[in-house]
């Protein structure tokens, strides 16, 4: 018996939390907004979602949605606002660290502009995690809305 089987079978079932139920409910609401679920089907699934006591009861509610509904979750206004806040915070961090490095270089009277190396890695990290269309393909759920274990990639 694997670990997954143990969490879904008999007395070893894991109880779900309010946060996990609310995450699945958000996915279902987003699917209803997109037109993937009818109003009746969405309300039925929402009722089952809020009545669920165990994690394995939530899994069937999103299995027929593309990506188990994670794409719909990433399109919600709350997630987009959280992503913008995260991007601004990281940009501020990069700016402050770069300013400190350049100030240290200026007062050290070094002939070579050595802060270019750590600044390069800082800017690459910013571009990697917060730049362009790649960011939309692989959103960072762990920062703002933890993904329940059964929906994790």
Chimera marker file (.cmm) of the C-alpha trace (Angstrom):
<marker_set name="trace">
<marker id="1" x="0.000" y="0.000" z="0.000" r="1" g="1" b="0" radius="0.5"/>
<marker id="2" x="1.474" y="3.362" z="-0.990" r="1" g="1" b="0" radius="0.5"/>
<marker id="3" x="1.294" y="6.583" z="1.000" r="1" g="1" b="0" radius="0.5"/>
<marker id="4" x="-1.434" y="7.921" z="-1.297" r="1" g="1" b="0" radius="0.5"/>
<marker id="5" x="-3.506" y="4.792" z="-0.766" r="1" g="1" b="0" radius="0.5"/>
<marker id="6" x="-3.087" y="5.094" z="2.992" r="1" g="1" b="0" radius="0.5"/>
<marker id="7" x="-4.428" y="8.660" z="3.007" r="1" g="1" b="0" radius="0.5"/>
<marker id="8" x="-7.499" y="7.646" z="1.032" r="1" g="1" b="0" radius="0.5"/>
<marker id="9" x="-8.463" y="4.345" z="2.595" r="1" g="1" b="0" radius="0.5"/>
<marker id="10" x="-10.304" y="3.381" z="5.743" r="1" g="1" b="0" radius="0.5"/>
<marker id="11" x="-9.329" y="4.763" z="9.088" r="1" g="1" b="0" radius="0.5"/>
<marker id="12" x="-6.218" y="6.437" z="7.665" r="1" g="1" b="0" radius="0.5"/>
<marker id="13" x="-8.157" y="9.080" z="5.729" r="1" g="1" b="0" radius="0.5"/>
<marker id="14" x="-6.979" y="12.630" z="6.320" r="1" g="1" b="0" radius="0.5"/>
<marker id="15" x="-9.485" y="15.277" z="7.306" r="1" g="1" b="0" radius="0.5"/>
<marker id="16" x="-9.660" y="18.406" z="5.184" r="1" g="1" b="0" radius="0.5"/>
<marker id="17" x="-9.253" y="21.931" z="6.467" r="1" g="1" b="0" radius="0.5"/>
<marker id="18" x="-11.370" y="25.017" z="5.884" r="1" g="1" b="0" radius="0.5"/>
<marker id="19" x="-8.550" y="26.474" z="3.785" r="1" g="1" b="0" radius="0.5"/>
<marker id="20" x="-8.501" y="23.440" z="1.489" r="1" g="1" b="0" radius="0.5"/>
<marker id="21" x="-12.280" y="23.504" z="1.116" r="1" g="1" b="0" radius="0.5"/>
<marker id="22" x="-12.193" y="27.226" z="0.328" r="1" g="1" b="0" radius="0.5"/>
<marker id="23" x="-9.489" y="26.707" z="-2.288" r="1" g="1" b="0" radius="0.5"/>
<marker id="24" x="-11.566" y="24.069" z="-4.072" r="1" g="1" b="0" radius="0.5"/>
<marker id="25" x="-14.625" y="26.331" z="-3.797" r="1" g="1" b="0" radius="0.5"/>
<marker id="26" x="-12.638" y="29.156" z="-5.441" r="1" g="1" b="0" radius="0.5"/>
<marker id="27" x="-11.655" y="26.794" z="-8.253" r="1" g="1" b="0" radius="0.5"/>
<marker id="28" x="-15.293" y="25.760" z="-8.727" r="1" g="1" b="0" radius="0.5"/>
<marker id="29" x="-16.493" y="29.382" z="-8.767" r="1" g="1" b="0" radius="0.5"/>
<marker id="30" x="-13.842" y="30.258" z="-11.351" r="1" g="1" b="0" radius="0.5"/>
<marker id="31" x="-14.922" y="27.271" z="-13.474" r="1" g="1" b="0" radius="0.5"/>
<marker id="32" x="-18.521" y="28.481" z="-13.278" r="1" g="1" b="0" radius="0.5"/>
<marker id="33" x="-17.414" y="31.965" z="-14.322" r="1" g="1" b="0" radius="0.5"/>
<marker id="34" x="-15.526" y="30.520" z="-17.305" r="1" g="1" b="0" radius="0.5"/>
<marker id="35" x="-18.614" y="28.552" z="-18.332" r="1" g="1" b="0" radius="0.5"/>
<marker id="36" x="-17.011" y="25.162" z="-17.765" r="1" g="1" b="0" radius="0.5"/>
<marker id="37" x="-19.694" y="24.265" z="-15.206" r="1" g="1" b="0" radius="0.5"/>
<marker id="38" x="-23.382" y="25.092" z="-15.382" r="1" g="1" b="0" radius="0.5"/>
<marker id="39" x="-24.928" y="26.992" z="-12.510" r="1" g="1" b="0" radius="0.5"/>
<marker id="40" x="-26.723" y="23.881" z="-11.242" r="1" g="1" b="0" radius="0.5"/>
<marker id="41" x="-23.636" y="21.672" z="-11.491" r="1" g="1" b="0" radius="0.5"/>
<marker id="42" x="-21.467" y="24.324" z="-9.861" r="1" g="1" b="0" radius="0.5"/>
<marker id="43" x="-23.866" y="24.785" z="-6.952" r="1" g="1" b="0" radius="0.5"/>
<marker id="44" x="-24.082" y="21.025" z="-6.479" r="1" g="1" b="0" radius="0.5"/>
<marker id="45" x="-20.293" y="20.726" z="-6.394" r="1" g="1" b="0" radius="0.5"/>
<marker id="46" x="-19.999" y="23.697" z="-4.034" r="1" g="1" b="0" radius="0.5"/>
<marker id="47" x="-22.426" y="21.977" z="-1.667" r="1" g="1" b="0" radius="0.5"/>
<marker id="48" x="-20.366" y="18.785" z="-1.804" r="1" g="1" b="0" radius="0.5"/>
<marker id="49" x="-17.200" y="20.816" z="-1.311" r="1" g="1" b="0" radius="0.5"/>
<marker id="50" x="-18.404" y="22.500" z="1.870" r="1" g="1" b="0" radius="0.5"/>
<marker id="51" x="-19.844" y="19.200" z="3.162" r="1" g="1" b="0" radius="0.5"/>
<marker id="52" x="-16.569" y="17.308" z="2.623" r="1" g="1" b="0" radius="0.5"/>
<marker id="53" x="-14.884" y="15.995" z="5.738" r="1" g="1" b="0" radius="0.5"/>
<marker id="54" x="-11.957" y="14.180" z="4.140" r="1" g="1" b="0" radius="0.5"/>
<marker id="55" x="-9.427" y="15.218" z="1.488" r="1" g="1" b="0" radius="0.5"/>
<marker id="56" x="-10.303" y="12.410" z="-0.896" r="1" g="1" b="0" radius="0.5"/>
<marker id="57" x="-13.874" y="13.742" z="-1.110" r="1" g="1" b="0" radius="0.5"/>
<marker id="58" x="-12.581" y="16.973" z="-2.699" r="1" g="1" b="0" radius="0.5"/>
<marker id="59" x="-10.561" y="15.332" z="-5.475" r="1" g="1" b="0" radius="0.5"/>
<marker id="60" x="-13.481" y="14.262" z="-7.716" r="1" g="1" b="0" radius="0.5"/>
<marker id="61" x="-14.924" y="17.786" z="-7.677" r="1" g="1" b="0" radius="0.5"/>
<marker id="62" x="-12.151" y="19.171" z="-9.909" r="1" g="1" b="0" radius="0.5"/>
<marker id="63" x="-10.871" y="16.144" z="-11.858" r="1" g="1" b="0" radius="0.5"/>
<marker id="64" x="-12.807" y="16.946" z="-15.027" r="1" g="1" b="0" radius="0.5"/>
<marker id="65" x="-11.536" y="20.549" z="-15.131" r="1" g="1" b="0" radius="0.5"/>
<marker id="66" x="-8.416" y="21.406" z="-17.156" r="1" g="1" b="0" radius="0.5"/>
<marker id="67" x="-5.391" y="21.108" z="-14.890" r="1" g="1" b="0" radius="0.5"/>
<marker id="68" x="-7.756" y="20.304" z="-11.995" r="1" g="1" b="0" radius="0.5"/>
<marker id="69" x="-8.793" y="23.971" z="-12.096" r="1" g="1" b="0" radius="0.5"/>
<marker id="70" x="-5.390" y="25.432" z="-11.261" r="1" g="1" b="0" radius="0.5"/>
<marker id="71" x="-5.388" y="27.649" z="-14.382" r="1" g="1" b="0" radius="0.5"/>
<marker id="72" x="-8.742" y="29.082" z="-13.373" r="1" g="1" b="0" radius="0.5"/>
<marker id="73" x="-7.394" y="29.736" z="-9.888" r="1" g="1" b="0" radius="0.5"/>
<marker id="74" x="-4.458" y="31.652" z="-11.372" r="1" g="1" b="0" radius="0.5"/>
<marker id="75" x="-6.856" y="33.912" z="-13.288" r="1" g="1" b="0" radius="0.5"/>
<marker id="76" x="-8.750" y="35.113" z="-10.215" r="1" g="1" b="0" radius="0.5"/>
<marker id="77" x="-8.378" y="38.819" z="-9.320" r="1" g="1" b="0" radius="0.5"/>
<marker id="78" x="-7.085" y="37.920" z="-5.852" r="1" g="1" b="0" radius="0.5"/>
<marker id="79" x="-4.246" y="35.820" z="-7.236" r="1" g="1" b="0" radius="0.5"/>
<marker id="80" x="-3.318" y="38.456" z="-9.818" r="1" g="1" b="0" radius="0.5"/>
<marker id="81" x="-3.210" y="41.164" z="-7.135" r="1" g="1" b="0" radius="0.5"/>
<marker id="82" x="-1.036" y="38.949" z="-4.936" r="1" g="1" b="0" radius="0.5"/>
<marker id="83" x="1.305" y="38.325" z="-7.874" r="1" g="1" b="0" radius="0.5"/>
<marker id="84" x="1.646" y="42.080" z="-8.488" r="1" g="1" b="0" radius="0.5"/>
<marker id="85" x="2.424" y="42.672" z="-4.796" r="1" g="1" b="0" radius="0.5"/>
<marker id="86" x="5.043" y="39.932" z="-4.875" r="1" g="1" b="0" radius="0.5"/>
<marker id="87" x="6.629" y="41.369" z="-8.018" r="1" g="1" b="0" radius="0.5"/>
<marker id="88" x="6.841" y="44.869" z="-6.498" r="1" g="1" b="0" radius="0.5"/>
<marker id="89" x="8.325" y="43.541" z="-3.260" r="1" g="1" b="0" radius="0.5"/>
<marker id="90" x="11.008" y="41.571" z="-5.108" r="1" g="1" b="0" radius="0.5"/>
<marker id="91" x="11.820" y="44.570" z="-7.349" r="1" g="1" b="0" radius="0.5"/>
<marker id="92" x="12.249" y="46.714" z="-4.230" r="1" g="1" b="0" radius="0.5"/>
<marker id="93" x="14.588" y="44.124" z="-2.744" r="1" g="1" b="0" radius="0.5"/>
<marker id="94" x="16.686" y="44.035" z="-5.939" r="1" g="1" b="0" radius="0.5"/>
<marker id="95" x="16.858" y="47.848" z="-5.988" r="1" g="1" b="0" radius="0.5"/>
<marker id="96" x="17.931" y="48.142" z="-2.336" r="1" g="1" b="0" radius="0.5"/>
<marker id="97" x="20.594" y="45.421" z="-2.594" r="1" g="1" b="0" radius="0.5"/>
<marker id="98" x="21.930" y="46.924" z="-5.843" r="1" g="1" b="0" radius="0.5"/>
<marker id="99" x="22.095" y="50.370" z="-4.252" r="1" g="1" b="0" radius="0.5"/>
<marker id="100" x="24.004" y="48.993" z="-1.260" r="1" g="1" b="0" radius="0.5"/>
<marker id="101" x="26.450" y="47.164" z="-3.547" r="1" g="1" b="0" radius="0.5"/>
<marker id="102" x="27.120" y="50.244" z="-5.681" r="1" g="1" b="0" radius="0.5"/>
<marker id="103" x="27.565" y="52.385" z="-2.555" r="1" g="1" b="0" radius="0.5"/>
<marker id="104" x="30.089" y="49.931" z="-1.108" r="1" g="1" b="0" radius="0.5"/>
<marker id="105" x="31.925" y="49.849" z="-4.445" r="1" g="1" b="0" radius="0.5"/>
<marker id="106" x="31.983" y="53.663" z="-4.625" r="1" g="1" b="0" radius="0.5"/>
<marker id="107" x="33.480" y="54.065" z="-1.139" r="1" g="1" b="0" radius="0.5"/>
<marker id="108" x="35.920" y="51.183" z="-1.591" r="1" g="1" b="0" radius="0.5"/>
<marker id="109" x="37.660" y="53.051" z="-4.445" r="1" g="1" b="0" radius="0.5"/>
<marker id="110" x="37.995" y="49.815" z="-6.401" r="1" g="1" b="0" radius="0.5"/>
<marker id="111" x="38.963" y="50.280" z="-10.055" r="1" g="1" b="0" radius="0.5"/>
<marker id="112" x="36.825" y="47.422" z="-11.311" r="1" g="1" b="0" radius="0.5"/>
<marker id="113" x="33.021" y="47.611" z="-10.992" r="1" g="1" b="0" radius="0.5"/>
<marker id="114" x="32.678" y="44.323" z="-9.088" r="1" g="1" b="0" radius="0.5"/>
<marker id="115" x="28.975" y="44.770" z="-8.099" r="1" g="1" b="0" radius="0.5"/>
<marker id="116" x="28.057" y="43.839" z="-11.667" r="1" g="1" b="0" radius="0.5"/>
<marker id="117" x="28.366" y="40.130" z="-10.814" r="1" g="1" b="0" radius="0.5"/>
<marker id="118" x="25.941" y="39.936" z="-7.867" r="1" g="1" b="0" radius="0.5"/>
<marker id="119" x="23.642" y="42.446" z="-9.598" r="1" g="1" b="0" radius="0.5"/>
<marker id="120" x="23.589" y="40.252" z="-12.708" r="1" g="1" b="0" radius="0.5"/>
<marker id="121" x="22.327" y="37.300" z="-10.658" r="1" g="1" b="0" radius="0.5"/>
<marker id="122" x="19.773" y="39.474" z="-8.862" r="1" g="1" b="0" radius="0.5"/>
<marker id="123" x="18.353" y="40.769" z="-12.139" r="1" g="1" b="0" radius="0.5"/>
<marker id="124" x="18.353" y="37.290" z="-13.662" r="1" g="1" b="0" radius="0.5"/>
<marker id="125" x="16.437" y="35.963" z="-10.653" r="1" g="1" b="0" radius="0.5"/>
<marker id="126" x="13.908" y="38.768" z="-11.052" r="1" g="1" b="0" radius="0.5"/>
<marker id="127" x="13.523" y="38.091" z="-14.776" r="1" g="1" b="0" radius="0.5"/>
<marker id="128" x="13.216" y="34.355" z="-14.187" r="1" g="1" b="0" radius="0.5"/>
<marker id="129" x="10.546" y="34.565" z="-11.513" r="1" g="1" b="0" radius="0.5"/>
<marker id="130" x="8.611" y="37.663" z="-12.450" r="1" g="1" b="0" radius="0.5"/>
<marker id="131" x="9.128" y="38.424" z="-16.076" r="1" g="1" b="0" radius="0.5"/>
<marker id="132" x="7.275" y="37.891" z="-19.284" r="1" g="1" b="0" radius="0.5"/>
<marker id="133" x="5.026" y="35.101" z="-20.478" r="1" g="1" b="0" radius="0.5"/>
<marker id="134" x="6.967" y="32.389" z="-18.625" r="1" g="1" b="0" radius="0.5"/>
<marker id="135" x="5.504" y="33.716" z="-15.402" r="1" g="1" b="0" radius="0.5"/>
<marker id="136" x="1.974" y="33.081" z="-16.601" r="1" g="1" b="0" radius="0.5"/>
<marker id="137" x="2.779" y="29.513" z="-17.625" r="1" g="1" b="0" radius="0.5"/>
<marker id="138" x="4.178" y="28.604" z="-14.218" r="1" g="1" b="0" radius="0.5"/>
<marker id="139" x="2.518" y="30.731" z="-11.534" r="1" g="1" b="0" radius="0.5"/>
<marker id="140" x="3.898" y="30.611" z="-8.025" r="1" g="1" b="0" radius="0.5"/>
<marker id="141" x="1.051" y="29.316" z="-5.914" r="1" g="1" b="0" radius="0.5"/>
<marker id="142" x="3.116" y="28.703" z="-2.832" r="1" g="1" b="0" radius="0.5"/>
<marker id="143" x="3.483" y="32.411" z="-2.059" r="1" g="1" b="0" radius="0.5"/>
<marker id="144" x="-0.158" y="33.365" z="-1.744" r="1" g="1" b="0" radius="0.5"/>
<marker id="145" x="-2.468" y="30.404" z="-1.854" r="1" g="1" b="0" radius="0.5"/>
<marker id="146" x="-0.918" y="27.123" z="-0.837" r="1" g="1" b="0" radius="0.5"/>
<marker id="147" x="-1.967" y="24.372" z="-3.180" r="1" g="1" b="0" radius="0.5"/>
<marker id="148" x="-3.569" y="21.446" z="-1.481" r="1" g="1" b="0" radius="0.5"/>
<marker id="149" x="-1.481" y="18.246" z="-1.760" r="1" g="1" b="0" radius="0.5"/>
<marker id="150" x="-3.894" y="16.546" z="-4.152" r="1" g="1" b="0" radius="0.5"/>
<marker id="151" x="-3.727" y="19.539" z="-6.546" r="1" g="1" b="0" radius="0.5"/>
<marker id="152" x="0.044" y="19.995" z="-6.398" r="1" g="1" b="0" radius="0.5"/>
<marker id="153" x="1.909" y="19.683" z="-9.697" r="1" g="1" b="0" radius="0.5"/>
<link id1="1" id2="2" r="1" g="1" b="0" radius="0.2"/>
<link id1="2" id2="3" r="1" g="1" b="0" radius="0.2"/>
<link id1="3" id2="4" r="1" g="1" b="0" radius="0.2"/>
<link id1="4" id2="5" r="1" g="1" b="0" radius="0.2"/>
<link id1="5" id2="6" r="1" g="1" b="0" radius="0.2"/>
<link id1="6" id2="7" r="1" g="1" b="0" radius="0.2"/>
<link id1="7" id2="8" r="1" g="1" b="0" radius="0.2"/>
<link id1="8" id2="9" r="1" g="1" b="0" radius="0.2"/>
<link id1="9" id2="10" r="1" g="1" b="0" radius="0.2"/>
<link id1="10" id2="11" r="1" g="1" b="0" radius="0.2"/>
<link id1="11" id2="12" r="1" g="1" b="0" radius="0.2"/>
<link id1="12" id2="13" r="1" g="1" b="0" radius="0.2"/>
<link id1="13" id2="14" r="1" g="1" b="0" radius="0.2"/>
<link id1="14" id2="15" r="1" g="1" b="0" radius="0.2"/>
<link id1="15" id2="16" r="1" g="1" b="0" radius="0.2"/>
<link id1="16" id2="17" r="1" g="1" b="0" radius="0.2"/>
<link id1="17" id2="18" r="1" g="1" b="0" radius="0.2"/>
<link id1="18" id2="19" r="1" g="1" b="0" radius="0.2"/>
<link id1="19" id2="20" r="1" g="1" b="0" radius="0.2"/>
<link id1="20" id2="21" r="1" g="1" b="0" radius="0.2"/>
<link id1="21" id2="22" r="1" g="1" b="0" radius="0.2"/>
<link id1="22" id2="23" r="1" g="1" b="0" radius="0.2"/>
<link id1="23" id2="24" r="1" g="1" b="0" radius="0.2"/>
<link id1="24" id2="25" r="1" g="1" b="0" radius="0.2"/>
<link id1="25" id2="26" r="1" g="1" b="0" radius="0.2"/>
<link id1="26" id2="27" r="1" g="1" b="0" radius="0.2"/>
<link id1="27" id2="28" r="1" g="1" b="0" radius="0.2"/>
<link id1="28" id2="29" r="1" g="1" b="0" radius="0.2"/>
<link id1="29" id2="30" r="1" g="1" b="0" radius="0.2"/>
<link id1="30" id2="31" r="1" g="1" b="0" radius="0.2"/>
<link id1="31" id2="32" r="1" g="1" b="0" radius="0.2"/>
<link id1="32" id2="33" r="1" g="1" b="0" radius="0.2"/>
<link id1="33" id2="34" r="1" g="1" b="0" radius="0.2"/>
<link id1="34" id2="35" r="1" g="1" b="0" radius="0.2"/>
<link id1="35" id2="36" r="1" g="1" b="0" radius="0.2"/>
<link id1="36" id2="37" r="1" g="1" b="0" radius="0.2"/>
<link id1="37" id2="38" r="1" g="1" b="0" radius="0.2"/>
<link id1="38" id2="39" r="1" g="1" b="0" radius="0.2"/>
<link id1="39" id2="40" r="1" g="1" b="0" radius="0.2"/>
<link id1="40" id2="41" r="1" g="1" b="0" radius="0.2"/>
<link id1="41" id2="42" r="1" g="1" b="0" radius="0.2"/>
<link id1="42" id2="43" r="1" g="1" b="0" radius="0.2"/>
<link id1="43" id2="44" r="1" g="1" b="0" radius="0.2"/>
<link id1="44" id2="45" r="1" g="1" b="0" radius="0.2"/>
<link id1="45" id2="46" r="1" g="1" b="0" radius="0.2"/>
<link id1="46" id2="47" r="1" g="1" b="0" radius="0.2"/>
<link id1="47" id2="48" r="1" g="1" b="0" radius="0.2"/>
<link id1="48" id2="49" r="1" g="1" b="0" radius="0.2"/>
<link id1="49" id2="50" r="1" g="1" b="0" radius="0.2"/>
<link id1="50" id2="51" r="1" g="1" b="0" radius="0.2"/>
<link id1="51" id2="52" r="1" g="1" b="0" radius="0.2"/>
<link id1="52" id2="53" r="1" g="1" b="0" radius="0.2"/>
<link id1="53" id2="54" r="1" g="1" b="0" radius="0.2"/>
<link id1="54" id2="55" r="1" g="1" b="0" radius="0.2"/>
<link id1="55" id2="56" r="1" g="1" b="0" radius="0.2"/>
<link id1="56" id2="57" r="1" g="1" b="0" radius="0.2"/>
<link id1="57" id2="58" r="1" g="1" b="0" radius="0.2"/>
<link id1="58" id2="59" r="1" g="1" b="0" radius="0.2"/>
<link id1="59" id2="60" r="1" g="1" b="0" radius="0.2"/>
<link id1="60" id2="61" r="1" g="1" b="0" radius="0.2"/>
<link id1="61" id2="62" r="1" g="1" b="0" radius="0.2"/>
<link id1="62" id2="63" r="1" g="1" b="0" radius="0.2"/>
<link id1="63" id2="64" r="1" g="1" b="0" radius="0.2"/>
<link id1="64" id2="65" r="1" g="1" b="0" radius="0.2"/>
<link id1="65" id2="66" r="1" g="1" b="0" radius="0.2"/>
<link id1="66" id2="67" r="1" g="1" b="0" radius="0.2"/>
<link id1="67" id2="68" r="1" g="1" b="0" radius="0.2"/>
<link id1="68" id2="69" r="1" g="1" b="0" radius="0.2"/>
<link id1="69" id2="70" r="1" g="1" b="0" radius="0.2"/>
<link id1="70" id2="71" r="1" g="1" b="0" radius="0.2"/>
<link id1="71" id2="72" r="1" g="1" b="0" radius="0.2"/>
<link id1="72" id2="73" r="1" g="1" b="0" radius="0.2"/>
<link id1="73" id2="74" r="1" g="1" b="0" radius="0.2"/>
<link id1="74" id2="75" r="1" g="1" b="0" radius="0.2"/>
<link id1="75" id2="76" r="1" g="1" b="0" radius="0.2"/>
<link id1="76" id2="77" r="1" g="1" b="0" radius="0.2"/>
<link id1="77" id2="78" r="1" g="1" b="0" radius="0.2"/>
<link id1="78" id2="79" r="1" g="1" b="0" radius="0.2"/>
<link id1="79" id2="80" r="1" g="1" b="0" radius="0.2"/>
<link id1="80" id2="81" r="1" g="1" b="0" radius="0.2"/>
<link id1="81" id2="82" r="1" g="1" b="0" radius="0.2"/>
<link id1="82" id2="83" r="1" g="1" b="0" radius="0.2"/>
<link id1="83" id2="84" r="1" g="1" b="0" radius="0.2"/>
<link id1="84" id2="85" r="1" g="1" b="0" radius="0.2"/>
<link id1="85" id2="86" r="1" g="1" b="0" radius="0.2"/>
<link id1="86" id2="87" r="1" g="1" b="0" radius="0.2"/>
<link id1="87" id2="88" r="1" g="1" b="0" radius="0.2"/>
<link id1="88" id2="89" r="1" g="1" b="0" radius="0.2"/>
<link id1="89" id2="90" r="1" g="1" b="0" radius="0.2"/>
<link id1="90" id2="91" r="1" g="1" b="0" radius="0.2"/>
<link id1="91" id2="92" r="1" g="1" b="0" radius="0.2"/>
<link id1="92" id2="93" r="1" g="1" b="0" radius="0.2"/>
<link id1="93" id2="94" r="1" g="1" b="0" radius="0.2"/>
<link id1="94" id2="95" r="1" g="1" b="0" radius="0.2"/>
<link id1="95" id2="96" r="1" g="1" b="0" radius="0.2"/>
<link id1="96" id2="97" r="1" g="1" b="0" radius="0.2"/>
<link id1="97" id2="98" r="1" g="1" b="0" radius="0.2"/>
<link id1="98" id2="99" r="1" g="1" b="0" radius="0.2"/>
<link id1="99" id2="100" r="1" g="1" b="0" radius="0.2"/>
<link id1="100" id2="101" r="1" g="1" b="0" radius="0.2"/>
<link id1="101" id2="102" r="1" g="1" b="0" radius="0.2"/>
<link id1="102" id2="103" r="1" g="1" b="0" radius="0.2"/>
<link id1="103" id2="104" r="1" g="1" b="0" radius="0.2"/>
<link id1="104" id2="105" r="1" g="1" b="0" radius="0.2"/>
<link id1="105" id2="106" r="1" g="1" b="0" radius="0.2"/>
<link id1="106" id2="107" r="1" g="1" b="0" radius="0.2"/>
<link id1="107" id2="108" r="1" g="1" b="0" radius="0.2"/>
<link id1="108" id2="109" r="1" g="1" b="0" radius="0.2"/>
<link id1="109" id2="110" r="1" g="1" b="0" radius="0.2"/>
<link id1="110" id2="111" r="1" g="1" b="0" radius="0.2"/>
<link id1="111" id2="112" r="1" g="1" b="0" radius="0.2"/>
<link id1="112" id2="113" r="1" g="1" b="0" radius="0.2"/>
<link id1="113" id2="114" r="1" g="1" b="0" radius="0.2"/>
<link id1="114" id2="115" r="1" g="1" b="0" radius="0.2"/>
<link id1="115" id2="116" r="1" g="1" b="0" radius="0.2"/>
<link id1="116" id2="117" r="1" g="1" b="0" radius="0.2"/>
<link id1="117" id2="118" r="1" g="1" b="0" radius="0.2"/>
<link id1="118" id2="119" r="1" g="1" b="0" radius="0.2"/>
<link id1="119" id2="120" r="1" g="1" b="0" radius="0.2"/>
<link id1="120" id2="121" r="1" g="1" b="0" radius="0.2"/>
<link id1="121" id2="122" r="1" g="1" b="0" radius="0.2"/>
<link id1="122" id2="123" r="1" g="1" b="0" radius="0.2"/>
<link id1="123" id2="124" r="1" g="1" b="0" radius="0.2"/>
<link id1="124" id2="125" r="1" g="1" b="0" radius="0.2"/>
<link id1="125" id2="126" r="1" g="1" b="0" radius="0.2"/>
<link id1="126" id2="127" r="1" g="1" b="0" radius="0.2"/>
<link id1="127" id2="128" r="1" g="1" b="0" radius="0.2"/>
<link id1="128" id2="129" r="1" g="1" b="0" radius="0.2"/>
<link id1="129" id2="130" r="1" g="1" b="0" radius="0.2"/>
<link id1="130" id2="131" r="1" g="1" b="0" radius="0.2"/>
<link id1="131" id2="132" r="1" g="1" b="0" radius="0.2"/>
<link id1="132" id2="133" r="1" g="1" b="0" radius="0.2"/>
<link id1="133" id2="134" r="1" g="1" b="0" radius="0.2"/>
<link id1="134" id2="135" r="1" g="1" b="0" radius="0.2"/>
<link id1="135" id2="136" r="1" g="1" b="0" radius="0.2"/>
<link id1="136" id2="137" r="1" g="1" b="0" radius="0.2"/>
<link id1="137" id2="138" r="1" g="1" b="0" radius="0.2"/>
<link id1="138" id2="139" r="1" g="1" b="0" radius="0.2"/>
<link id1="139" id2="140" r="1" g="1" b="0" radius="0.2"/>
<link id1="140" id2="141" r="1" g="1" b="0" radius="0.2"/>
<link id1="141" id2="142" r="1" g="1" b="0" radius="0.2"/>
<link id1="142" id2="143" r="1" g="1" b="0" radius="0.2"/>
<link id1="143" id2="144" r="1" g="1" b="0" radius="0.2"/>
<link id1="144" id2="145" r="1" g="1" b="0" radius="0.2"/>
<link id1="145" id2="146" r="1" g="1" b="0" radius="0.2"/>
<link id1="146" id2="147" r="1" g="1" b="0" radius="0.2"/>
<link id1="147" id2="148" r="1" g="1" b="0" radius="0.2"/>
<link id1="148" id2="149" r="1" g="1" b="0" radius="0.2"/>
<link id1="149" id2="150" r="1" g="1" b="0" radius="0.2"/>
<link id1="150" id2="151" r="1" g="1" b="0" radius="0.2"/>
<link id1="151" id2="152" r="1" g="1" b="0" radius="0.2"/>
<link id1="152" id2="153" r="1" g="1" b="0" radius="0.2"/>
</marker_set>
